[in-house]
Amino acid sequence: MRRSIIAVAVVVAAGFSGDVGAPAAGADVPALGPDFAFGVAQSGFQSEGHNRDSNWLRYGRQGKVGEPVGDTIDFYHRYAEDIDRAASLGVGIYRTSVEWSRVEPRRGHDDPAGWAFYDRVIRKVVDAGMRPMITLNHWVHPGWAVDLGGWNRPGMADDMVAFSKRVVDRYAWADPLWITFNEPTEYVRRELQYGGLTPQNVGRMADGIVSAQRSIYRHIHRVQPGAEVSSNFAYYPIAGVQDWLESVFPQRMRDTLDFVGVDHYYSFSVTDASVAHGATGEFWKSSQAPESIYYVLRRVAREFPGKPVRVVENGLATDPHGKRPDGYRRADHLRDTVYWLQRARQDGVDLRSYNYWSLTDNYEWGDYDSRFGLYTVDVGRDPALTRRPTDAVAAYRDITRAGGVPRGYRPTRPPIPCSLVDVPDSCANPAVVR
């Protein structure tokens, strides 16, 4: 999903000092192995359509974002065929979310039809041979919660926990991986940006999310022994930002994270600041340095020693025609990224899985311009909402079949020295293609 660009000063982060070692120069990069899982990701609001009243439905209708969501790619009616598409890729994880507003359109009154939809989705994922990764909050909450004050009121966390417990009780049988809050810092920022949160209540929302995380974590482990629970954190391409963000949520939540969930999309270096195009929403103009995921994973291994890591979201933005000014193709970006995943694991990072964002193009929080899908869908000009495979579909099938890119593969783009994703480590220990 799209990321906001925050203008900040870059500060020097602590040097890399973990136990991650480097193999001998010239060594090939081994496959990720049978214990590694590839996956795909999406969210309910961005893909389902036919949404119930919510904060984000209102933002669209109030003109606070570029365009309303409409019925997006109509996953609500086409979920079975899309899940089959995911299974055909050979992936083992299917990430989606349960929309609170769909199952509880009025406070205290659950909608059986809403629950039945998710019953069908989760059953289909399991029957297709994949493990669900269920997100409990992907920035969307019901309209009735907005009317009560949203995260400005102390009781919002309790309502969120009550909803989450019902989801957990209903779907624990599927042995899902759990994501409590999707990118909680972005959730806070967007609520503040669009008027759902007043500035004086930013701390209240942050504290409420942490409190809800703790309650949900305990409940999941009571209901589903051996469960894996986390929140996925947006890894910004500027070290100083990341230091601050980690103090807001990840470090406060670390005792309720069974793994560290990472989202990462864009790079930033002293020679390439094109990530600034995100400020205008033209994310496809932001150039890519796929080795930045390698730096991110090394940093996470250092900051959260002993915790496994899962890449919950990663992908490439193209324009509405599937193009990029730099000519980078989705298939090449995917292969290059997987190479660096293999390098990170080879160098000692306990990396367990990788999800591609996203299975299909969808609503990117305000418009349909940025395309991230393995399958492209032209919502604005194709009433049939045809799913058309990009070149990355075949590439992903090859990757999942082989457990990675083959020995001898070399990324299509050389690493950029001294990436600002993590300084000074990226300068002192630069990524090297082997």
PEZIZI-V31850 format. One record per backbone hydrogen bond with DSSP energy under -1.0 kcal/mol. CO is the residue of the C=O (numbers start at 1). NH is the residue of the N-H. E is the energy in kcal/mol with one decimal. If there is no record, write none. Layout:
BEGIN
{{CO;NH;E} {CO;NH;E}}
END
This chain:
BEGIN
{{24;27;-1.7} {33;36;-1.6} {37;354;-2.0} {38;92;-2.9} {38;93;-1.4} {39;356;-2.2} {40;95;-2.6} {41;359;-1.5} {43;47;-1.0} {44;48;-3.2} {46;363;-2.2} {47;75;-2.8} {48;76;-1.9} {53;143;-2.0} {54;58;-2.0} {55;59;-2.1} {56;60;-1.7} {57;61;-1.9} {58;62;-2.6} {59;64;-2.2} {60;63;-1.0} {69;72;-1.5} {71;74;-2.1} {74;77;-1.1} {74;78;-1.7} {75;79;-1.1} {78;82;-2.0} {79;83;-2.6} {80;84;-2.0} {81;85;-1.8} {82;86;-2.2} {83;87;-2.4} {84;88;-2.1} {86;89;-1.3} {86;91;-1.0} {87;90;-1.6} {92;131;-3.3} {93;40;-1.8} {94;133;-2.3} {96;135;-2.5} {99;103;-1.5} {100;104;-2.1} {103;111;-2.2} {106;109;-2.5} {109;106;-1.0} {111;115;-2.0} {112;116;-2.4} {113;117;-1.7} {114;118;-1.5} {115;119;-2.4} {116;120;-2.1} {117;121;-2.2} {118;122;-2.7} {119;123;-2.1} {120;124;-2.4} {121;125;-2.4} {122;126;-2.3} {123;127;-2.8} {124;128;-1.7} {125;130;-2.1} {126;129;-1.9} {131;94;-2.3} {132;177;-2.4} {133;96;-2.2} {134;179;-2.7} {135;98;-1.8} {137;182;-3.0} {141;55;-2.3} {142;146;-1.5} {143;147;-2.5} {144;148;-1.2} {145;150;-3.1} {146;149;-1.7} {149;152;-2.1} {150;153;-1.4} {153;156;-1.3} {155;159;-1.9} {156;160;-2.3} {157;161;-2.3} {158;162;-2.3} {159;163;-2.2} {160;164;-2.4} {161;165;-2.5} {162;166;-1.4} {163;167;-1.8} {164;168;-2.7} {165;169;-2.7} {166;170;-1.7} {167;171;-2.0} {168;172;-1.5} {171;174;-1.6} {172;175;-2.1} {177;134;-2.5} {178;230;-1.8} {179;136;-2.5} {180;137;-1.2} {183;187;-2.0} {184;188;-2.3} {185;189;-2.5} {186;190;-2.8} {187;191;-2.0} {188;192;-2.2} {189;193;-2.6} {190;194;-2.5} {191;196;-1.7} {191;197;-1.6} {198;201;-2.1} {199;202;-1.4} {201;205;-2.3} {202;206;-2.4} {203;207;-2.8} {204;208;-2.4} {205;209;-2.4} {206;210;-2.1} {207;211;-2.5} {208;212;-2.6} {209;213;-2.7} {210;214;-1.9} {211;215;-1.9} {212;216;-2.9} {213;217;-2.6} {214;218;-2.0} {215;219;-2.1} {216;220;-2.8} {217;221;-2.0} {218;222;-1.4} {219;223;-2.3} {220;224;-3.3} {224;227;-1.9} {228;178;-2.4} {229;258;-3.1} {230;180;-2.7} {232;183;-1.8} {233;263;-2.3} {238;242;-1.9} {239;243;-2.1} {240;244;-1.6} {241;245;-2.7} {242;246;-2.4} {245;249;-1.9} {246;251;-2.9} {249;253;-2.0} {253;256;-3.3} {254;257;-1.2} {260;310;-2.5} {261;233;-2.9} {262;312;-1.9} {262;313;-1.5} {263;235;-3.4} {268;420;-2.5} {269;272;-1.0} {272;269;-2.1} {273;276;-2.0} {274;277;-2.3} {275;278;-2.1} {276;279;-2.0} {277;280;-1.5} {277;282;-1.5} {278;281;-1.1} {281;283;-1.3} {282;285;-1.9} {283;286;-1.5} {289;292;-2.8} {290;293;-1.3} {291;295;-1.5} {292;296;-2.4} {293;297;-2.5} {294;298;-2.1} {295;299;-2.4} {296;300;-2.7} {297;301;-2.2} {298;302;-1.6} {299;303;-2.9} {300;304;-2.6} {304;307;-1.8} {308;260;-2.6} {309;352;-3.2} {310;262;-2.5} {311;355;-2.1} {313;264;-1.8} {314;357;-2.6} {318;371;-2.5} {319;322;-2.6} {323;319;-2.9} {324;327;-1.5} {329;333;-2.5} {330;334;-2.4} {331;335;-2.5} {332;336;-2.9} {333;337;-2.6} {334;338;-2.5} {335;339;-2.1} {336;340;-1.7} {337;341;-1.8} {338;342;-2.5} {339;343;-2.1} {340;344;-2.3} {341;345;-2.4} {342;346;-2.6} {343;347;-2.0} {344;349;-2.5} {345;348;-1.6} {349;351;-2.2} {350;309;-2.6} {352;37;-2.1} {353;311;-2.5} {354;39;-2.3} {356;41;-1.9} {358;374;-2.0} {359;375;-2.0} {366;67;-1.4} {367;364;-2.6} {371;318;-2.0} {374;390;-2.6} {375;361;-1.7} {376;388;-2.4} {377;379;-1.2} {378;382;-2.0} {382;385;-2.1} {388;376;-2.9} {390;393;-1.6} {391;395;-1.3} {392;396;-2.7} {393;397;-2.1} {394;398;-2.1} {395;399;-2.1} {396;400;-3.0} {397;401;-2.0} {398;402;-1.8} {399;403;-1.6} {399;404;-2.1} {403;32;-3.5} {406;409;-2.1} {420;239;-1.8} {422;426;-2.7} {423;13;-1.9} {424;427;-1.1} {424;428;-2.9} {425;429;-3.3}}
END
